[in-house]
Amino acid sequence: MSKIFLTNPKNLSRHFLLPVLSLLIAAGSAMASNLVKPLASPLEGRWDITVDVAGKPSPSWLEVRHSGNHTLIGQFVGFSGSARPISEVHFKDGKLSFAIPPQWEKGDKDLTVEGTLSGEKLTGTMNTVDGKTYSWTGVRAPSLRKTTQPVWGKAIPLTGGNEIKGWHAEGTNQWVAKDGILKSDKSGANLITDAKYGDFKLHVEFRIPKGSNSGVYLRGRYEMQVTDGKGLEPAVDQLGAVYGFISPSEMMAKEPGEWQTFDLTLVGRMLTLAVNGKTVITNQEIPGITGGALDSNEGEPGPLLIQGDHGPVEYRNIVITPAK
């Protein structure tokens, strides 16, 4: 009988394979029923935060997501510096807390954040690395996703001539205009457009000396890095990056002292950028505000801001084409 059993495929299937398959299916079902599925936390998502710094509202930002079955992680943007990872966000009974080490701040303590979730709002306190404590509030950040393509309006030149029109300085002004060039010879105030914009296309030309640094803030919230990046690898803090969030695919920097260009389109959070004629970011989402933003009101139009507090820089031929 055993000889027939081994040489008869039908008997082999009937008497051996089917029982084994039944056992495997049963075991798989038991294992599946014992798996722990990650539970969505009401804290998960992106939060636009406003910090009360001695009576002055200062923008911040938080993202929380789950990692595996039990752990919440995230990233955080303070009112200075860039996005920083959070190794664990503690959340229980509506209370949250996390700590991150110093970045550019002066101090050797961790930055610690505590808060309470109530509905769709957060409130809490923030202890900085230099030992100061501030209160803060947070609301869910808007998705800004668009269901239709924008219709573009008329191109608007924002530079030209020998005077500064349509801009104001954030502080004591060191900017001068000459022959259509906006020039800052030293670190000083940032320059901000009087007008605010939602979705737009933008052309910018800039020139920086060796070792200098600047940036163009879209809606006053998302910094496009302007650096002396010739010969460097692409990075989230170098030329063509969305500071702390998105690295360009290639480093397209020219030599210091040469005129360079940005051509970009911003629709909602979606960004496409060409540096010196080469597309280096293609329809990527900007997660949230970057350090140094004017505010965290992401659902609202905002101005352009050109950074003048990091060294000498020149800009010309800034042209914006807003969506209608």
C-alpha positions as protocol buffer text, in pm:
chain_id: "A"
residue {
  index: 1
  type: MET
  ca { x: 0 y: 0 z: 0 }
}
residue {
  index: 2
  type: SER
  ca { x: 283 y: 241 z: 87 }
}
residue {
  index: 3
  type: LYS
  ca { x: 435 y: 188 z: -255 }
}
residue {
  index: 4
  type: ILE
  ca { x: 111 y: 275 z: -428 }
}
residue {
  index: 5
  type: PHE
  ca { x: 64 y: 579 z: -201 }
}
residue {
  index: 6
  type: LEU
  ca { x: 401 y: 725 z: -299 }
}
residue {
  index: 7
  type: THR
  ca { x: 353 y: 681 z: -670 }
}
residue {
  index: 8
  type: ASN
  ca { x: -11 y: 791 z: -693 }
}
residue {
  index: 9
  type: PRO
  ca { x: -41 y: 1171 z: -704 }
}
residue {
  index: 10
  type: LYS
  ca { x: -411 y: 1160 z: -627 }
}
residue {
  index: 11
  type: ASN
  ca { x: -354 y: 959 z: -311 }
}
residue {
  index: 12
  type: LEU
  ca { x: -62 y: 1187 z: -215 }
}
residue {
  index: 13
  type: SER
  ca { x: -283 y: 1495 z: -245 }
}
residue {
  index: 14
  type: ARG
  ca { x: -575 y: 1341 z: -66 }
}
residue {
  index: 15
  type: HIS
  ca { x: -393 y: 1180 z: 224 }
}
residue {
  index: 16
  type: PHE
  ca { x: -102 y: 1421 z: 282 }
}
residue {
  index: 17
  type: LEU
  ca { x: -121 y: 1763 z: 120 }
}
residue {
  index: 18
  type: LEU
  ca { x: -478 y: 1852 z: 215 }
}
residue {
  index: 19
  type: PRO
  ca { x: -434 y: 1787 z: 589 }
}
residue {
  index: 20
  type: VAL
  ca { x: -107 y: 1983 z: 589 }
}
residue {
  index: 21
  type: LEU
  ca { x: -269 y: 2276 z: 408 }
}
residue {
  index: 22
  type: SER
  ca { x: -556 y: 2272 z: 654 }
}
residue {
  index: 23
  type: LEU
  ca { x: -313 y: 2291 z: 944 }
}
residue {
  index: 24
  type: LEU
  ca { x: -123 y: 2579 z: 781 }
}
residue {
  index: 25
  type: ILE
  ca { x: -442 y: 2776 z: 715 }
}
residue {
  index: 26
  type: ALA
  ca { x: -558 y: 2725 z: 1072 }
}
residue {
  index: 27
  type: ALA
  ca { x: -221 y: 2832 z: 1209 }
}
residue {
  index: 28
  type: GLY
  ca { x: -219 y: 3139 z: 984 }
}
residue {
  index: 29
  type: SER
  ca { x: -564 y: 3239 z: 1102 }
}
residue {
  index: 30
  type: ALA
  ca { x: -458 y: 3205 z: 1464 }
}
residue {
  index: 31
  type: MET
  ca { x: -148 y: 3417 z: 1404 }
}
residue {
  index: 32
  type: ALA
  ca { x: -349 y: 3685 z: 1220 }
}
residue {
  index: 33
  type: SER
  ca { x: -598 y: 3708 z: 1503 }
}
residue {
  index: 34
  type: ASN
  ca { x: -312 y: 3767 z: 1748 }
}
residue {
  index: 35
  type: LEU
  ca { x: -146 y: 4048 z: 1548 }
}
residue {
  index: 36
  type: VAL
  ca { x: -158 y: 4392 z: 1711 }
}
residue {
  index: 37
  type: LYS
  ca { x: -278 y: 4647 z: 1461 }
}
residue {
  index: 38
  type: PRO
  ca { x: -149 y: 5005 z: 1499 }
}
residue {
  index: 39
  type: LEU
  ca { x: -421 y: 5231 z: 1631 }
}
residue {
  index: 40
  type: ALA
  ca { x: -462 y: 5575 z: 1476 }
}
residue {
  index: 41
  type: SER
  ca { x: -396 y: 5839 z: 1742 }
}
residue {
  index: 42
  type: PRO
  ca { x: -601 y: 6161 z: 1742 }
}
residue {
  index: 43
  type: LEU
  ca { x: -268 y: 6341 z: 1774 }
}
residue {
  index: 44
  type: GLU
  ca { x: -140 y: 6219 z: 1437 }
}
residue {
  index: 45
  type: GLY
  ca { x: -114 y: 6473 z: 1159 }
}
residue {
  index: 46
  type: ARG
  ca { x: 33 y: 6818 z: 1106 }
}
residue {
  index: 47
  type: TRP
  ca { x: -17 y: 7112 z: 1340 }
}
residue {
  index: 48
  type: ASP
  ca { x: 38 y: 7484 z: 1280 }
}
residue {
  index: 49
  type: ILE
  ca { x: 161 y: 7629 z: 1609 }
}
residue {
  index: 50
  type: THR
  ca { x: 185 y: 7985 z: 1740 }
}
residue {
  index: 51
  type: VAL
  ca { x: 416 y: 8052 z: 2034 }
}
residue {
  index: 52
  type: ASP
  ca { x: 368 y: 8354 z: 2261 }
}
residue {
  index: 53
  type: VAL
  ca { x: 722 y: 8494 z: 2294 }
}
residue {
  index: 54
  type: ALA
  ca { x: 697 y: 8786 z: 2534 }
}
residue {
  index: 55
  type: GLY
  ca { x: 371 y: 8898 z: 2374 }
}
residue {
  index: 56
  type: LYS
  ca { x: 493 y: 8846 z: 2017 }
}
residue {
  index: 57
  type: PRO
  ca { x: 336 y: 8560 z: 1816 }
}
residue {
  index: 58
  type: SER
  ca { x: 610 y: 8336 z: 1674 }
}
residue {
  index: 59
  type: PRO
  ca { x: 539 y: 8049 z: 1433 }
}
residue {
  index: 60
  type: SER
  ca { x: 620 y: 7684 z: 1491 }
}
residue {
  index: 61
  type: TRP
  ca { x: 507 y: 7350 z: 1346 }
}
residue {
  index: 62
  type: LEU
  ca { x: 463 y: 6988 z: 1450 }
}
residue {
  index: 63
  type: GLU
  ca { x: 400 y: 6661 z: 1267 }
}
residue {
  index: 64
  type: VAL
  ca { x: 311 y: 6338 z: 1449 }
}
residue {
  index: 65
  type: ARG
  ca { x: 286 y: 5992 z: 1293 }
}
residue {
  index: 66
  type: HIS
  ca { x: 301 y: 5634 z: 1416 }
}
residue {
  index: 67
  type: SER
  ca { x: 598 y: 5400 z: 1386 }
}
residue {
  index: 68
  type: GLY
  ca { x: 503 y: 5035 z: 1425 }
}
residue {
  index: 69
  type: ASN
  ca { x: 232 y: 4932 z: 1666 }
}
residue {
  index: 70
  type: HIS
  ca { x: 288 y: 5144 z: 1975 }
}
residue {
  index: 71
  type: THR
  ca { x: 521 y: 5438 z: 1910 }
}
residue {
  index: 72
  type: LEU
  ca { x: 449 y: 5793 z: 1795 }
}
residue {
  index: 73
  type: ILE
  ca { x: 732 y: 5983 z: 1627 }
}
residue {
  index: 74
  type: GLY
  ca { x: 745 y: 6308 z: 1435 }
}
residue {
  index: 75
  type: GLN
  ca { x: 927 y: 6624 z: 1340 }
}
residue {
  index: 76
  type: PHE
  ca { x: 925 y: 6976 z: 1477 }
}
residue {
  index: 77
  type: VAL
  ca { x: 1006 y: 7326 z: 1352 }
}
residue {
  index: 78
  type: GLY
  ca { x: 1074 y: 7594 z: 1610 }
}
residue {
  index: 79
  type: PHE
  ca { x: 1074 y: 7967 z: 1550 }
}
residue {
  index: 80
  type: SER
  ca { x: 1438 y: 7930 z: 1445 }
}
residue {
  index: 81
  type: GLY
  ca { x: 1638 y: 7659 z: 1270 }
}
residue {
  index: 82
  type: SER
  ca { x: 1507 y: 7380 z: 1050 }
}
residue {
  index: 83
  type: ALA
  ca { x: 1284 y: 7073 z: 1084 }
}
residue {
  index: 84
  type: ARG
  ca { x: 1415 y: 6832 z: 1348 }
}
residue {
  index: 85
  type: PRO
  ca { x: 1321 y: 6467 z: 1407 }
}
residue {
  index: 86
  type: ILE
  ca { x: 1142 y: 6361 z: 1725 }
}
residue {
  index: 87
  type: SER
  ca { x: 1242 y: 6008 z: 1831 }
}
residue {
  index: 88
  type: GLU
  ca { x: 927 y: 5960 z: 2039 }
}
residue {
  index: 89
  type: VAL
  ca { x: 616 y: 6164 z: 2111 }
}
residue {
  index: 90
  type: HIS
  ca { x: 454 y: 6057 z: 2439 }
}
residue {
  index: 91
  type: PHE
  ca { x: 75 y: 6077 z: 2436 }
}
residue {
  index: 92
  type: LYS
  ca { x: -165 y: 5948 z: 2699 }
}
residue {
  index: 93
  type: ASP
  ca { x: -503 y: 6067 z: 2828 }
}
residue {
  index: 94
  type: GLY
  ca { x: -493 y: 6370 z: 2600 }
}
residue {
  index: 95
  type: LYS
  ca { x: -148 y: 6482 z: 2720 }
}
residue {
  index: 96
  type: LEU
  ca { x: 156 y: 6500 z: 2493 }
}
residue {
  index: 97
  type: SER
  ca { x: 525 y: 6558 z: 2555 }
}
residue {
  index: 98
  type: PHE
  ca { x: 856 y: 6526 z: 2374 }
}
residue {
  index: 99
  type: ALA
  ca { x: 1213 y: 6649 z: 2393 }
}
residue {
  index: 100
  type: ILE
  ca { x: 1472 y: 6727 z: 2124 }
}
residue {
  index: 101
  type: PRO
  ca { x: 1836 y: 6837 z: 2154 }
}
residue {
  index: 102
  type: PRO
  ca { x: 1955 y: 7190 z: 2068 }
}
residue {
  index: 103
  type: GLN
  ca { x: 2013 y: 7286 z: 1707 }
}
residue {
  index: 104
  type: TRP
  ca { x: 2129 y: 7644 z: 1640 }
}
residue {
  index: 105
  type: GLU
  ca { x: 2011 y: 7780 z: 1974 }
}
residue {
  index: 106
  type: LYS
  ca { x: 2258 y: 7886 z: 2238 }
}
residue {
  index: 107
  type: GLY
  ca { x: 2222 y: 7652 z: 2532 }
}
residue {
  index: 108
  type: ASP
  ca { x: 2295 y: 7295 z: 2633 }
}
residue {
  index: 109
  type: LYS
  ca { x: 1953 y: 7177 z: 2752 }
}
residue {
  index: 110
  type: ASP
  ca { x: 1694 y: 6987 z: 2551 }
}
residue {
  index: 111
  type: LEU
  ca { x: 1398 y: 7175 z: 2412 }
}
residue {
  index: 112
  type: THR
  ca { x: 1096 y: 7022 z: 2583 }
}
residue {
  index: 113
  type: VAL
  ca { x: 734 y: 7054 z: 2478 }
}
residue {
  index: 114
  type: GLU
  ca { x: 422 y: 6963 z: 2673 }
}
residue {
  index: 115
  type: GLY
  ca { x: 62 y: 7003 z: 2565 }
}
residue {
  index: 116
  type: THR
  ca { x: -300 y: 6900 z: 2583 }
}
residue {
  index: 117
  type: LEU
  ca { x: -526 y: 6793 z: 2297 }
}
residue {
  index: 118
  type: SER
  ca { x: -885 y: 6916 z: 2317 }
}
residue {
  index: 119
  type: GLY
  ca { x: -1089 y: 6843 z: 2007 }
}
residue {
  index: 120
  type: GLU
  ca { x: -898 y: 6986 z: 1712 }
}
residue {
  index: 121
  type: LYS
  ca { x: -683 y: 7224 z: 1917 }
}
residue {
  index: 122
  type: LEU
  ca { x: -359 y: 7194 z: 2111 }
}
residue {
  index: 123
  type: THR
  ca { x: -237 y: 7411 z: 2398 }
}
residue {
  index: 124
  type: GLY
  ca { x: 79 y: 7381 z: 2599 }
}
residue {
  index: 125
  type: THR
  ca { x: 415 y: 7510 z: 2715 }
}
residue {
  index: 126
  type: MET
  ca { x: 760 y: 7502 z: 2560 }
}
residue {
  index: 127
  type: ASN
  ca { x: 1085 y: 7510 z: 2756 }
}
residue {
  index: 128
  type: THR
  ca { x: 1374 y: 7635 z: 2543 }
}
residue {
  index: 129
  type: VAL
  ca { x: 1738 y: 7531 z: 2561 }
}
residue {
  index: 130
  type: ASP
  ca { x: 1825 y: 7856 z: 2740 }
}
residue {
  index: 131
  type: GLY
  ca { x: 1576 y: 7787 z: 3020 }
}
residue {
  index: 132
  type: LYS
  ca { x: 1286 y: 8010 z: 2909 }
}
residue {
  index: 133
  type: THR
  ca { x: 925 y: 7897 z: 2911 }
}
residue {
  index: 134
  type: TYR
  ca { x: 662 y: 8003 z: 2658 }
}
residue {
  index: 135
  type: SER
  ca { x: 297 y: 7912 z: 2606 }
}
residue {
  index: 136
  type: TRP
  ca { x: 170 y: 7797 z: 2268 }
}
residue {
  index: 137
  type: THR
  ca { x: -145 y: 7699 z: 2078 }
}
residue {
  index: 138
  type: GLY
  ca { x: -188 y: 7475 z: 1776 }
}
residue {
  index: 139
  type: VAL
  ca { x: -448 y: 7401 z: 1510 }
}
residue {
  index: 140
  type: ARG
  ca { x: -454 y: 7135 z: 1242 }
}
residue {
  index: 141
  type: ALA
  ca { x: -265 y: 7242 z: 932 }
}
residue {
  index: 142
  type: PRO
  ca { x: -473 y: 7263 z: 612 }
}
residue {
  index: 143
  type: SER
  ca { x: -401 y: 7012 z: 336 }
}
residue {
  index: 144
  type: LEU
  ca { x: -405 y: 7282 z: 64 }
}
residue {
  index: 145
  type: ARG
  ca { x: -474 y: 7017 z: -202 }
}
residue {
  index: 146
  type: LYS
  ca { x: -629 y: 7157 z: -519 }
}
residue {
  index: 147
  type: THR
  ca { x: -882 y: 6975 z: -737 }
}
residue {
  index: 148
  type: THR
  ca { x: -841 y: 7199 z: -1043 }
}
residue {
  index: 149
  type: GLN
  ca { x: -547 y: 7343 z: -1230 }
}
residue {
  index: 150
  type: PRO
  ca { x: -478 y: 7714 z: -1169 }
}
residue {
  index: 151
  type: VAL
  ca { x: -554 y: 7979 z: -1427 }
}
residue {
  index: 152
  type: TRP
  ca { x: -263 y: 8219 z: -1435 }
}
residue {
  index: 153
  type: GLY
  ca { x: -301 y: 8594 z: -1429 }
}
residue {
  index: 154
  type: LYS
  ca { x: -71 y: 8868 z: -1549 }
}
residue {
  index: 155
  type: ALA
  ca { x: 301 y: 8861 z: -1472 }
}
residue {
  index: 156
  type: ILE
  ca { x: 395 y: 9132 z: -1220 }
}
residue {
  index: 157
  type: PRO
  ca { x: 754 y: 9267 z: -1202 }
}
residue {
  index: 158
  type: LEU
  ca { x: 862 y: 9329 z: -843 }
}
residue {
  index: 159
  type: THR
  ca { x: 1199 y: 9492 z: -915 }
}
residue {
  index: 160
  type: GLY
  ca { x: 1320 y: 9766 z: -1148 }
}
residue {
  index: 161
  type: GLY
  ca { x: 1454 y: 10116 z: -1150 }
}
residue {
  index: 162
  type: ASN
  ca { x: 1642 y: 10298 z: -876 }
}
residue {
  index: 163
  type: GLU
  ca { x: 1396 y: 10288 z: -589 }
}
residue {
  index: 164
  type: ILE
  ca { x: 1235 y: 10019 z: -381 }
}
residue {
  index: 165
  type: LYS
  ca { x: 864 y: 9996 z: -459 }
}
residue {
  index: 166
  type: GLY
  ca { x: 616 y: 9746 z: -322 }
}
residue {
  index: 167
  type: TRP
  ca { x: 853 y: 9620 z: -51 }
}
residue {
  index: 168
  type: HIS
  ca { x: 916 y: 9707 z: 312 }
}
residue {
  index: 169
  type: ALA
  ca { x: 1203 y: 9618 z: 542 }
}
residue {
  index: 170
  type: GLU
  ca { x: 1158 y: 9407 z: 854 }
}
residue {
  index: 171
  type: GLY
  ca { x: 1362 y: 9640 z: 1074 }
}
residue {
  index: 172
  type: THR
  ca { x: 1620 y: 9904 z: 987 }
}
residue {
  index: 173
  type: ASN
  ca { x: 1658 y: 9898 z: 610 }
}
residue {
  index: 174
  type: GLN
  ca { x: 2000 y: 9839 z: 453 }
}
residue {
  index: 175
  type: TRP
  ca { x: 1867 y: 9750 z: 105 }
}
residue {
  index: 176
  type: VAL
  ca { x: 1923 y: 9982 z: -190 }
}
residue {
  index: 177
  type: ALA
  ca { x: 1789 y: 9973 z: -546 }
}
residue {
  index: 178
  type: LYS
  ca { x: 2005 y: 10069 z: -843 }
}
residue {
  index: 179
  type: ASP
  ca { x: 1951 y: 9991 z: -1212 }
}
residue {
  index: 180
  type: GLY
  ca { x: 1685 y: 9735 z: -1126 }
}
residue {
  index: 181
  type: ILE
  ca { x: 1902 y: 9551 z: -871 }
}
residue {
  index: 182
  type: LEU
  ca { x: 1805 y: 9513 z: -504 }
}
residue {
  index: 183
  type: LYS
  ca { x: 2128 y: 9501 z: -309 }
}
residue {
  index: 184
  type: SER
  ca { x: 2215 y: 9431 z: 53 }
}
residue {
  index: 185
  type: ASP
  ca { x: 2586 y: 9490 z: 119 }
}
residue {
  index: 186
  type: LYS
  ca { x: 2579 y: 9347 z: 472 }
}
residue {
  index: 187
  type: SER
  ca { x: 2367 y: 9145 z: 708 }
}
residue {
  index: 188
  type: GLY
  ca { x: 2060 y: 9336 z: 812 }
}
residue {
  index: 189
  type: ALA
  ca { x: 1684 y: 9340 z: 763 }
}
residue {
  index: 190
  type: ASN
  ca { x: 1476 y: 9107 z: 552 }
}
residue {
  index: 191
  type: LEU
  ca { x: 1274 y: 9260 z: 270 }
}
residue {
  index: 192
  type: ILE
  ca { x: 902 y: 9178 z: 237 }
}
residue {
  index: 193
  type: THR
  ca { x: 649 y: 9250 z: -37 }
}
residue {
  index: 194
  type: ASP
  ca { x: 352 y: 9467 z: 55 }
}
residue {
  index: 195
  type: ALA
  ca { x: 123 y: 9238 z: -146 }
}
residue {
  index: 196
  type: LYS
  ca { x: 29 y: 8881 z: -50 }
}
residue {
  index: 197
  type: TYR
  ca { x: -10 y: 8584 z: -281 }
}
residue {
  index: 198
  type: GLY
  ca { x: -172 y: 8241 z: -284 }
}
residue {
  index: 199
  type: ASP
  ca { x: -68 y: 8017 z: -576 }
}
residue {
  index: 200
  type: PHE
  ca { x: 186 y: 8159 z: -819 }
}
residue {
  index: 201
  type: LYS
  ca { x: 474 y: 8117 z: -1059 }
}
residue {
  index: 202
  type: LEU
  ca { x: 794 y: 8301 z: -973 }
}
residue {
  index: 203
  type: HIS
  ca { x: 1113 y: 8398 z: -1153 }
}
residue {
  index: 204
  type: VAL
  ca { x: 1406 y: 8520 z: -940 }
}
residue {
  index: 205
  type: GLU
  ca { x: 1765 y: 8612 z: -1027 }
}
residue {
  index: 206
  type: PHE
  ca { x: 2024 y: 8642 z: -750 }
}
residue {
  index: 207
  type: ARG
  ca { x: 2396 y: 8682 z: -696 }
}
residue {
  index: 208
  type: ILE
  ca { x: 2593 y: 8611 z: -378 }
}
residue {
  index: 209
  type: PRO
  ca { x: 2964 y: 8634 z: -296 }
}
residue {
  index: 210
  type: LYS
  ca { x: 3162 y: 8336 z: -174 }
}
residue {
  index: 211
  type: GLY
  ca { x: 3041 y: 8209 z: 163 }
}
residue {
  index: 212
  type: SER
  ca { x: 2725 y: 8420 z: 177 }
}
residue {
  index: 213
  type: ASN
  ca { x: 2372 y: 8296 z: 237 }
}
residue {
  index: 214
  type: SER
  ca { x: 2019 y: 8414 z: 170 }
}
residue {
  index: 215
  type: GLY
  ca { x: 1674 y: 8274 z: 95 }
}
residue {
  index: 216
  type: VAL
  ca { x: 1341 y: 8343 z: -69 }
}
residue {
  index: 217
  type: TYR
  ca { x: 1037 y: 8273 z: 151 }
}
residue {
  index: 218
  type: LEU
  ca { x: 726 y: 8171 z: -44 }
}
residue {
  index: 219
  type: ARG
  ca { x: 411 y: 8316 z: 116 }
}
residue {
  index: 220
  type: GLY
  ca { x: 654 y: 8426 z: 388 }
}
residue {
  index: 221
  type: ARG
  ca { x: 656 y: 8066 z: 520 }
}
residue {
  index: 222
  type: TYR
  ca { x: 863 y: 7830 z: 303 }
}
residue {
  index: 223
  type: GLU
  ca { x: 1229 y: 7916 z: 254 }
}
residue {
  index: 224
  type: MET
  ca { x: 1403 y: 7836 z: -73 }
}
residue {
  index: 225
  type: GLN
  ca { x: 1773 y: 7825 z: 9 }
}
residue {
  index: 226
  type: VAL
  ca { x: 2013 y: 8063 z: -165 }
}
residue {
  index: 227
  type: THR
  ca { x: 2368 y: 7957 z: -80 }
}
residue {
  index: 228
  type: ASP
  ca { x: 2719 y: 7943 z: -219 }
}
residue {
  index: 229
  type: GLY
  ca { x: 2679 y: 7575 z: -311 }
}
residue {
  index: 230
  type: LYS
  ca { x: 2922 y: 7522 z: -598 }
}
residue {
  index: 231
  type: GLY
  ca { x: 3090 y: 7180 z: -565 }
}
residue {
  index: 232
  type: LEU
  ca { x: 2867 y: 7062 z: -279 }
}
residue {
  index: 233
  type: GLU
  ca { x: 2628 y: 6769 z: -273 }
}
residue {
  index: 234
  type: PRO
  ca { x: 2253 y: 6844 z: -275 }
}
residue {
  index: 235
  type: ALA
  ca { x: 2123 y: 6886 z: 80 }
}
residue {
  index: 236
  type: VAL
  ca { x: 1825 y: 7025 z: 269 }
}
residue {
  index: 237
  type: ASP
  ca { x: 2027 y: 7332 z: 372 }
}
residue {
  index: 238
  type: GLN
  ca { x: 2194 y: 7414 z: 42 }
}
residue {
  index: 239
  type: LEU
  ca { x: 2104 y: 7590 z: -282 }
}
residue {
  index: 240
  type: GLY
  ca { x: 1764 y: 7495 z: -422 }
}
residue {
  index: 241
  type: ALA
  ca { x: 1640 y: 7323 z: -107 }
}
residue {
  index: 242
  type: VAL
  ca { x: 1321 y: 7386 z: 86 }
}
residue {
  index: 243
  type: TYR
  ca { x: 1506 y: 7447 z: 410 }
}
residue {
  index: 244
  type: GLY
  ca { x: 1504 y: 7139 z: 629 }
}
residue {
  index: 245
  type: PHE
  ca { x: 1246 y: 6951 z: 421 }
}
residue {
  index: 246
  type: ILE
  ca { x: 1326 y: 6893 z: 52 }
}
residue {
  index: 247
  type: SER
  ca { x: 1665 y: 6846 z: -109 }
}
residue {
  index: 248
  type: PRO
  ca { x: 1707 y: 6924 z: -480 }
}
residue {
  index: 249
  type: SER
  ca { x: 1787 y: 6630 z: -705 }
}
residue {
  index: 250
  type: GLU
  ca { x: 2106 y: 6794 z: -830 }
}
residue {
  index: 251
  type: MET
  ca { x: 2337 y: 7073 z: -721 }
}
residue {
  index: 252
  type: MET
  ca { x: 2311 y: 7330 z: -1000 }
}
residue {
  index: 253
  type: ALA
  ca { x: 2504 y: 7613 z: -832 }
}
residue {
  index: 254
  type: LYS
  ca { x: 2725 y: 7842 z: -1037 }
}
residue {
  index: 255
  type: GLU
  ca { x: 3044 y: 8006 z: -915 }
}
residue {
  index: 256
  type: PRO
  ca { x: 3008 y: 8272 z: -644 }
}
residue {
  index: 257
  type: GLY
  ca { x: 2956 y: 8615 z: -796 }
}
residue {
  index: 258
  type: GLU
  ca { x: 2763 y: 8484 z: -1099 }
}
residue {
  index: 259
  type: TRP
  ca { x: 2397 y: 8558 z: -1156 }
}
residue {
  index: 260
  type: GLN
  ca { x: 2175 y: 8256 z: -1094 }
}
residue {
  index: 261
  type: THR
  ca { x: 1803 y: 8184 z: -1136 }
}
residue {
  index: 262
  type: PHE
  ca { x: 1506 y: 8021 z: -968 }
}
residue {
  index: 263
  type: ASP
  ca { x: 1195 y: 7942 z: -1170 }
}
residue {
  index: 264
  type: LEU
  ca { x: 923 y: 7785 z: -959 }
}
residue {
  index: 265
  type: THR
  ca { x: 555 y: 7706 z: -936 }
}
residue {
  index: 266
  type: LEU
  ca { x: 373 y: 7680 z: -603 }
}
residue {
  index: 267
  type: VAL
  ca { x: 17 y: 7542 z: -600 }
}
residue {
  index: 268
  type: GLY
  ca { x: -111 y: 7468 z: -252 }
}
residue {
  index: 269
  type: ARG
  ca { x: 183 y: 7284 z: -98 }
}
residue {
  index: 270
  type: MET
  ca { x: 305 y: 7140 z: -428 }
}
residue {
  index: 271
  type: LEU
  ca { x: 634 y: 7283 z: -555 }
}
residue {
  index: 272
  type: THR
  ca { x: 822 y: 7254 z: -882 }
}
residue {
  index: 273
  type: LEU
  ca { x: 1160 y: 7429 z: -902 }
}
residue {
  index: 274
  type: ALA
  ca { x: 1422 y: 7483 z: -1170 }
}
residue {
  index: 275
  type: VAL
  ca { x: 1765 y: 7616 z: -1067 }
}
residue {
  index: 276
  type: ASN
  ca { x: 1967 y: 7773 z: -1346 }
}
residue {
  index: 277
  type: GLY
  ca { x: 1740 y: 7612 z: -1604 }
}
residue {
  index: 278
  type: LYS
  ca { x: 1746 y: 7259 z: -1461 }
}
residue {
  index: 279
  type: THR
  ca { x: 1439 y: 7114 z: -1284 }
}
residue {
  index: 280
  type: VAL
  ca { x: 1554 y: 6984 z: -946 }
}
residue {
  index: 281
  type: ILE
  ca { x: 1220 y: 6954 z: -759 }
}
residue {
  index: 282
  type: THR
  ca { x: 916 y: 6815 z: -941 }
}
residue {
  index: 283
  type: ASN
  ca { x: 571 y: 6859 z: -787 }
}
residue {
  index: 284
  type: GLN
  ca { x: 680 y: 6774 z: -432 }
}
residue {
  index: 285
  type: GLU
  ca { x: 480 y: 6858 z: -122 }
}
residue {
  index: 286
  type: ILE
  ca { x: 615 y: 7109 z: 129 }
}
residue {
  index: 287
  type: PRO
  ca { x: 511 y: 6956 z: 464 }
}
residue {
  index: 288
  type: GLY
  ca { x: 501 y: 7275 z: 669 }
}
residue {
  index: 289
  type: ILE
  ca { x: 658 y: 7608 z: 753 }
}
residue {
  index: 290
  type: THR
  ca { x: 1034 y: 7644 z: 774 }
}
residue {
  index: 291
  type: GLY
  ca { x: 1233 y: 7818 z: 1046 }
}
residue {
  index: 292
  type: GLY
  ca { x: 1219 y: 8197 z: 1026 }
}
residue {
  index: 293
  type: ALA
  ca { x: 867 y: 8203 z: 876 }
}
residue {
  index: 294
  type: LEU
  ca { x: 659 y: 8514 z: 929 }
}
residue {
  index: 295
  type: ASP
  ca { x: 363 y: 8316 z: 1063 }
}
residue {
  index: 296
  type: SER
  ca { x: 209 y: 7968 z: 1064 }
}
residue {
  index: 297
  type: ASN
  ca { x: -124 y: 8063 z: 901 }
}
residue {
  index: 298
  type: GLU
  ca { x: -77 y: 7822 z: 613 }
}
residue {
  index: 299
  type: GLY
  ca { x: -430 y: 7852 z: 481 }
}
residue {
  index: 300
  type: GLU
  ca { x: -385 y: 8221 z: 401 }
}
residue {
  index: 301
  type: PRO
  ca { x: -202 y: 8406 z: 121 }
}
residue {
  index: 302
  type: GLY
  ca { x: 134 y: 8549 z: 219 }
}
residue {
  index: 303
  type: PRO
  ca { x: 407 y: 8783 z: 91 }
}
residue {
  index: 304
  type: LEU
  ca { x: 745 y: 8710 z: -61 }
}
residue {
  index: 305
  type: LEU
  ca { x: 1035 y: 8761 z: 177 }
}
residue {
  index: 306
  type: ILE
  ca { x: 1398 y: 8784 z: 70 }
}
residue {
  index: 307
  type: GLN
  ca { x: 1646 y: 8717 z: 345 }
}
residue {
  index: 308
  type: GLY
  ca { x: 1898 y: 8989 z: 421 }
}
residue {
  index: 309
  type: ASP
  ca { x: 2024 y: 8884 z: 764 }
}
residue {
  index: 310
  type: HIS
  ca { x: 2276 y: 8617 z: 656 }
}
residue {
  index: 311
  type: GLY
  ca { x: 2524 y: 8812 z: 445 }
}
residue {
  index: 312
  type: PRO
  ca { x: 2559 y: 9022 z: 127 }
}
residue {
  index: 313
  type: VAL
  ca { x: 2325 y: 8941 z: -162 }
}
residue {
  index: 314
  type: GLU
  ca { x: 2175 y: 9096 z: -477 }
}
residue {
  index: 315
  type: TYR
  ca { x: 1842 y: 9026 z: -650 }
}
residue {
  index: 316
  type: ARG
  ca { x: 1701 y: 9136 z: -984 }
}
residue {
  index: 317
  type: ASN
  ca { x: 1424 y: 9049 z: -1230 }
}
residue {
  index: 318
  type: ILE
  ca { x: 1186 y: 8918 z: -966 }
}
residue {
  index: 319
  type: VAL
  ca { x: 862 y: 8848 z: -1152 }
}
residue {
  index: 320
  type: ILE
  ca { x: 555 y: 8685 z: -999 }
}
residue {
  index: 321
  type: THR
  ca { x: 255 y: 8548 z: -1188 }
}
residue {
  index: 322
  type: PRO
  ca { x: -34 y: 8492 z: -944 }
}
residue {
  index: 323
  type: ALA
  ca { x: -318 y: 8251 z: -1005 }
}
residue {
  index: 324
  type: LYS
  ca { x: -652 y: 8422 z: -1072 }
}
